[in-house]
């Protein structure tokens, strides 16, 4: 649980390192080969984190704020909140694919024989994120809460670009599954796709079937 306001502290990493941490490794460490698309498939685990309550918070804040500075203050508070979650994902070896509005998407690429272990690792990461950051109490009275979805399996990646611009597109059933899992999840819940649950070490968690062949809710 997180409460109160965050105050800016001097960054520990250089700007370049902090920016690289928020970009997909596939782009950061890729050697451009022109604009010809590169297609690759791999086994992986996706982590989707959706922050609920942010839109309602913005609505409340817009009614009470008296200046643009107040809105900037809200943006900084939210930025630090997301930064804490990002840092936790990075500590568990995740690769940040995208942060858009109130949604964060991360990827763990693995070999087939490591898939079960990494699913368990990502599930532990998700439980810790919910425990530490699952509820953020704001002074405006609107709580921010998290919904987390976890799918696993084969993921396809398409990369295009040159030295100046590069684009990464991640496609596959797992991308659809992470959206399904988040739709089924309530605030402060973690939902695994059916395939993800079948592959993880279930004895380490409390699991409850939500929709057979679709999704399973996991607890500590």
N, C-alpha and C positions, 0 to 999 in steps of 0.2 A: 504494500500500500504506500502511496506517495501523497504527501500533503504539503501545503505551503508553496512559497515561490522560490524559484532558483535564481541565483545571482551569478552574473558572468564571472568566470575565472580565466586566467591566462591560459591559452591553449598549450598543451604539452607537446604536440606534434607540429611539424612544419605544415604550412597550408597545403603543399603538394601531397603530403602523406594523408592528410585528412580528406582531401578530395578523392584520392585514389581509393580510400576505404569505402567511399560511397558509390564507386563505380564498379561494374562487373569485372572480375579478374580476366574474363575472356577478352575484354577490350583493353584493359590496362597493360596486359602482358602479351598482346597480340602484335605480330609483325604484319602491317598492312600489305595486301597483295593486289592492290587496285580495287576497282569497283565490282569485280566478279564476286557473286555471292558465295559464301562458304557455308556448307551444310554439315552439321555433325550431330550425332545422337549419342547419348550417354545415359547411364543410370543415375538417378538423383533423388533427393528429397527436397521438396519445396516447403517453405514456411510463409504463410500469409498472415499478417497481423492487421486487423482492422480496428481503428479507434472509434468507438461509438460515443455519441454525446457531443462531438466537436461542432457539428452544425448547429445544434441547440445552444451551445455555449456562445457561438458567434452571434446568434440572434439576440441572446440576452445581453451580450457585451455591446452590441451595436446600439441598444436602447439606453445604455448607461454611460458609455464612453463620451468624453467631452472634447477629445482632440484626436488627431491622427497618431499622436504619440501614445495614446492609450491603446490603440489597435496594434501598434508596433510592439507594445509591452506584451500583449496577448500572444502575438506571433512568436516572440522570444520564449515565453513560457512553454508554448507548445513545442517549439524547436528543441528546447532542452529535454522535454519529456520524450520525444522521439529519439533524441541523441542517446539517452540512457538505454533505450531498447536496442538501438543499433549497436552500441558498444557491447551489450550482452550477447547479441548474435555473433559479432566478430570474435568475441572471446571463445565461443563454442565452434569456431571454424567456418561459420557461414559466409557466403558471398552475397552482398547486397545487390540485387538486380534492379530494384526500382523503389522509389519513395514518391508517391503521388497523393497529394492531399492528405487524407487520413488513412492511407493504406501503405503498408511496407511489404515487400516481397523479397525473400532470400532463398538461396540455393546451396545445397551441399552436393557436389558431384562425387560419385563413388564408383568403385568396382562392384560387380555383381556379388562377389563373396563378402563384401563389407556392408551390404545394404541393410541387413538386420541390425547390425551394431550402430550404424549411423542414424537409423530411424529412432532407436532407443535414445541416442545422444540428443537428437533434435527434440524428442518428446520431453526429455529432462530439461532442456533449454527452455521449452515452452512453459513447463510447469514453474520454473524459476521466474520467468518473465511475468506470469500471472501473479505469482506470490509477491513479487517486488513492485510491479508497476500496474497491476490489474485494475486498481482503482486510484484515480487521481482526483483529490478533492480541491475544487477551485473556490476562490473567495466569492464568486458569483452564485454559488449554490448548485452549479451544474457539474456532476461528476463525469470524468472521462473514464471509460472502461474498455477492455480489450476483448475481441473475439479472434480466436486463432484457428486456422485450418492447416492440416498437414496431409499432403498426398505423397506417394512415392512410386517410382517406376521409371519407365523410359521417357526421356525428355529430348526433344529436338531443338537445335539452336541454329538460327540463320544469322550470319554476320555479313554486313556489307560496309564498305567505306574505304577511305584512303588515309594519308597522314593527317589530314585536316578534320575529317568528319568520319565517325564510325557509328553504326547502328546495330543493335542486338535485338533479335526477335526470338522469344522462347515460346514454343508451341507444343501441343500434345495433350493427351487425356489428363495428365496431371494438372495442367493449367486450369482445365475445366473443373477438375476435382477440388482444387483449392477454393474456387469460387462457390462450389456446392457446399463444401464443409463450412465455409464462413456463413453462408445463408442459413444453414441448419443450427449453427452455434448461437447460443444466447450470450449475453455479456458475461465475461469472466470464465467462459468455457473454452475447452480445446477439443476440436473434433478431427478425427483421423479418417481419411478415406478408407474404404473397406480393404483395399489391397495393402495399404500402409499398415493397417492393424494386423492383417494376416502375417505380415513379414516381421513385425516387431516382437520383442520379448515381452509378451503380454503379462507374464507372471510378475513383472516389476511394477505394474500399474493397476489401478482400478479401472475397469472398462465396462461400458454399458452400450449395448446395441441400440442405435437410434432408428436406422432403416437397414434391414438386412441387404447385403450386396451393395450398400451405398456409403454408410458412414457409421462411426463408432465414437462415442464420447469417452475421453480419458481423464482420470484424476490421479492424485498423488498415490 
